[in-house]
Amino acid sequence: MPALTPAQRSIRARIAALTRWSAEDGKPNALRAQAGLRAKFVREVRDRFPDLGDAEVERRAESAYRAHMQRLALKSSKARGAKADAVELAVDGGAG
């Protein structure tokens, strides 16, 4: 069987995800994933600053989590902008 293109792999992954979510409630998995991500930031803060109290570790971990989410939002925004630019070039034929 020939190798799948990146677009075909993406479609295959979407099919798998949609099939899974059609058979189960995704909320428990999402909550577990979010808890795991937050725990990762708590571990990172504790590793870097072992003498901090629990409240300060939680505050810093929350800030690290929020910074992570903002980085993802920026990356997503840039990708959407690049895609929109590519579509505009294709539609306009490069005239601009």
WOPEHU-V172809 format. One line per field, one symbol per residue. ss: DSSP state (~ for helix, > for strand, _ for the rest). phi: phi as a letter, one per 30 degrees, with the letter a starting at -180 (. if undefined). burial: I if it has 16 or more other C-alpha atoms within 10 Angstrom, else O. A space follows every 50 residues. Layout:
BEGIN
ss=???
phi=???
burial=???
END
This chain:
BEGIN
ss=_____~~~~~~~~~~~~~~~~~~___~~~~~~~~~~~~~~~~~~~~~~__ ___~~~~~~~~~~~~~~~~~~~~~~~~~~~~~~~~~~~~~~~____
phi=.ddddeddddddddedddddddcaddedddddddddddddddedddddbd cddedddddddddddddeddddddddddddddddddddddddiida
burial=OOOOOOOOOOOOOOOOOOOOOOOOOOOOOOOOOOOOOIIOIIOIIIOOOO OOOOOOIIOIIIOIIOOOOOOOOOOOOOOOOOOOOOOOOOOOOOOO
END
